[in-house]
């Protein structure tokens, strides 16, 4: 365990979940608790983004002084870590358990994780910056581990399979969330933003040669009518490819472990 003041000297152990925190009961501002602070921070992060979060603005949102927040947290990083773990708590693990075999559970986990990343565009950079060892994050990680374990892959191959699936989901959800944020900042729907961006690209004389080889693909994607349909279709098929790849690797590993017949 480390103290908040030691974080700069112990960056590898820099987490609110690892620090020694004296119990704080009573004496705090009336009507304020950590859950309220975290809920307000998530609202602000969703609306304004990571760069705009500050203790002062958060205190104003809650109708308290900035010093009041320090009764429950030591730094803004504490708040972000609590918010990150709260977002992990949105992953519906009960739905994963109800899904059936490892293939269906993997698809539900991946879809739940993607949806969480899209709901909270600030989650992607935070997931890479912090240790993600809060109780909800650990529960999600445990469910991922159990699902990959049930594929039948050898233990030393399981981390690679987890990376293949969930680093893909992380990247996909990140791009999808940032696209949605950019469309919102432009004051446009995602469909209008996509059509306008593709039209600008296709109509620019400097890109004529490059567009020529991509025209059939651009036309195919435009035929689906909505960006959300494209996101969903491509994600589902990519997951099918990954599941098929895991199945193929399970078979290959099993065949490689069979004794050679003389």
C-alpha positions in Angstrom: 0.0 0.0 0.0 1.2 3.6 -0.7 0.1 7.0 0.5 -1.2 9.6 -1.9 1.9 11.8 -1.2 4.2 8.9 -2.3 2.7 8.6 -5.8 5.3 10.7 -7.6 8.0 8.5 -6.1 6.2 5.3 -6.9 4.6 5.7 -10.3 4.1 1.9 -10.8 2.0 1.9 -7.7 0.2 5.1 -8.4 -3.5 4.2 -7.8 -6.2 5.3 -5.4 -6.9 1.5 -5.0 -3.4 0.9 -3.6 -3.0 3.8 -1.3 -3.4 3.8 2.5 -6.5 6.0 3.2 -7.6 6.8 6.7 -11.2 6.0 7.3 -13.3 9.2 6.9 -16.6 8.9 8.7 -18.7 11.9 9.7 -17.7 15.5 9.6 -18.0 15.9 5.8 -20.3 18.3 4.1 -24.0 17.5 4.5 -25.4 15.6 1.6 -22.1 15.0 0.0 -20.5 11.6 -0.4 -18.1 9.8 -2.8 -20.9 8.4 -4.9 -22.3 11.8 -5.6 -18.9 13.2 -6.5 -18.2 10.3 -8.9 -21.7 10.6 -10.5 -21.2 14.3 -11.1 -17.7 13.8 -12.5 -19.0 11.3 -15.0 -21.7 13.7 -16.1 -19.1 16.4 -16.6 -16.7 14.1 -18.4 -19.4 12.9 -20.8 -20.5 16.4 -21.6 -17.2 18.3 -21.6 -14.4 15.8 -21.9 -11.4 15.0 -19.8 -9.5 18.2 -20.3 -12.4 20.3 -18.8 -12.7 18.4 -15.5 -11.4 20.3 -12.5 -12.0 20.2 -8.8 -13.3 23.8 -8.9 -15.9 23.1 -11.6 -16.9 19.9 -10.0 -17.4 21.6 -6.7 -19.6 24.2 -8.4 -21.6 21.5 -10.1 -22.2 19.9 -6.6 -22.9 23.2 -4.9 -20.0 22.9 -2.4 -16.6 24.4 -2.0 -13.6 22.8 -3.7 -12.1 22.1 -0.2 -15.2 20.0 0.6 -14.1 17.5 -2.1 -10.8 16.8 -0.4 -12.7 15.2 2.5 -13.4 12.3 0.1 -10.5 12.4 -2.4 -6.9 13.6 -2.4 -6.5 14.5 -6.1 -8.4 14.8 -9.4 -6.7 11.6 -10.4 -8.6 9.9 -7.5 -11.9 11.1 -9.0 -11.0 9.9 -12.5 -10.0 6.5 -11.2 -13.3 6.2 -9.3 -15.1 7.3 -12.4 -13.3 4.7 -14.6 -14.3 1.9 -12.2 -17.9 3.1 -12.1 -17.9 2.9 -15.9 -16.6 -0.6 -15.8 -19.6 -1.3 -13.5 -21.9 -0.7 -16.5 -20.7 -3.9 -18.2 -23.6 -6.3 -17.7 -21.8 -9.4 -16.3 -25.2 -11.1 -15.6 -25.9 -11.0 -19.4 -22.5 -12.5 -20.0 -23.2 -15.4 -17.6 -26.6 -16.0 -19.3 -25.1 -16.1 -22.8 -24.2 -19.8 -23.0 -20.9 -21.1 -24.4 -17.6 -19.2 -24.5 -18.4 -17.9 -28.0 -21.6 -16.2 -27.0 -20.1 -15.0 -23.8 -17.2 -13.5 -25.6 -19.5 -11.7 -28.0 -21.6 -10.2 -25.2 -18.5 -9.1 -23.3 -17.1 -7.5 -26.4 -20.3 -5.7 -27.2 -20.8 -4.5 -23.6 -17.2 -3.2 -23.4 -17.6 -1.5 -26.8 -20.9 0.2 -25.7 -19.3 1.4 -22.5 -16.4 3.0 -24.4 -18.8 4.7 -26.8 -21.0 6.1 -24.0 -17.9 7.5 -22.3 -15.5 8.9 -24.9 -13.1 9.8 -22.0 -12.7 6.2 -21.0 -10.3 5.2 -23.7 -7.4 7.5 -22.7 -8.1 6.8 -19.0 -8.1 3.1 -19.4 -4.6 3.4 -20.9 -3.4 5.8 -18.2 -4.5 4.2 -15.0 -4.1 0.7 -13.5 -7.8 -0.3 -13.8 -7.7 -2.3 -10.6 -10.9 -1.1 -9.0 -13.5 -3.8 -8.0 -15.6 -3.4 -11.2 -12.6 -3.4 -13.5 -11.3 -6.6 -11.8 -14.7 -8.3 -12.1 -14.8 -7.5 -15.8 -11.2 -8.8 -16.2 -12.0 -12.0 -14.3 -15.0 -12.6 -16.6 -12.8 -12.1 -19.6 -10.3 -14.5 -18.2 -12.9 -17.2 -17.4 -14.3 -16.9 -20.9 -11.0 -17.2 -22.7 -10.0 -20.1 -20.4 -13.1 -22.0 -21.5 -12.0 -21.8 -25.2 -9.6 -24.7 -24.5 -6.5 -22.8 -25.4 -3.3 -23.6 -23.4 -2.6 -21.3 -20.6 0.3 -19.6 -22.3 -1.9 -18.8 -25.4 -4.8 -17.3 -23.5 -3.3 -13.8 -22.9 -2.7 -13.5 -26.7 -6.3 -14.4 -27.4 -7.5 -11.9 -24.8 -5.3 -9.2 -26.5 -6.6 -10.1 -30.0 -10.2 -9.7 -29.0 -10.2 -6.9 -26.4 -7.5 -4.7 -27.9 -9.6 -4.8 -31.1 -12.7 -3.8 -29.1 -10.7 -1.1 -27.3 -9.6 0.4 -30.7 -13.0 0.0 -32.3 -14.9 1.6 -29.4 -12.3 4.4 -29.3 -12.7 5.3 -32.9 -16.5 5.0 -32.8 -16.7 7.2 -29.7 -14.4 9.8 -31.1 -16.3 9.9 -34.4 -19.5 10.5 -32.5 -17.9 13.3 -30.5 -16.5 15.0 -33.6 -19.9 14.9 -35.3 -21.5 16.4 -32.2 -18.9 19.1 -32.1 -19.7 19.9 -35.7 -23.4 20.1 -34.8 -24.3 17.3 -37.2 -25.7 13.8 -36.9 -23.3 11.0 -37.4 -25.0 10.1 -40.7 -24.8 13.6 -42.1 -21.2 14.0 -40.9 -20.2 10.8 -42.5 -21.8 11.6 -45.9 -20.4 15.1 -45.9 -16.9 13.9 -45.1 -16.9 11.1 -47.7 -18.3 13.5 -50.3 -15.6 16.0 -49.6 -13.0 13.3 -49.9 -14.4 11.9 -53.2 -14.9 15.3 -54.8 -11.4 16.6 -54.1 -9.4 16.5 -57.3 -6.2 15.7 -55.3 -7.7 12.3 -54.3 -9.1 11.2 -57.6 -6.5 8.5 -58.1 -6.8 7.2 -54.6 -10.6 7.1 -54.6 -10.7 5.2 -57.8 -9.6 2.0 -56.2 -11.9 2.5 -53.2 -15.0 3.6 -55.0 -16.8 0.2 -54.8 -16.1 0.0 -51.1 -17.3 3.5 -50.4 -20.4 2.9 -52.4 -21.1 -0.4 -50.5 -20.8 1.3 -47.2 -23.0 4.2 -48.2 -25.7 1.8 -49.3 -26.4 0.8 -45.6 -28.2 4.1 -44.9 -26.8 4.8 -41.4 -23.4 4.9 -39.7 -24.7 3.0 -36.7 -25.6 0.1 -39.1 -22.1 0.1 -40.4 -20.6 0.2 -37.0 -22.7 -2.8 -35.9 -22.3 -4.8 -39.0 -18.5 -4.4 -39.1 -18.1 -5.1 -35.4 -20.2 -8.3 -35.5 -18.3 -9.7 -38.5 -14.9 -8.8 -37.1 -15.9 -10.7 -33.9 -16.9 -13.7 -36.0 -13.5 -13.6 -37.6 -11.8 -13.5 -34.2 -13.9 -16.3 -32.8 -13.2 -18.4 -35.9 -9.5 -17.7 -35.4 -9.6 -18.8 -31.8 -11.4 -22.0 -32.8 -8.8 -22.7 -35.5 -6.0 -22.1 -33.0 -7.6 -24.4 -30.4 -7.7 -27.1 -33.1 -4.1 -26.5 -34.2 -2.9 -26.6 -30.6 -4.7 -29.9 -30.0 -3.3 -31.5 -33.1 0.2 -30.3 -32.3 0.0 -32.0 -28.9 -1.1 -35.4 -30.2 1.6 -38.1 -30.2 3.0 -38.9 -33.6 1.9 -42.3 -34.8 4.7 -44.7 -35.8 
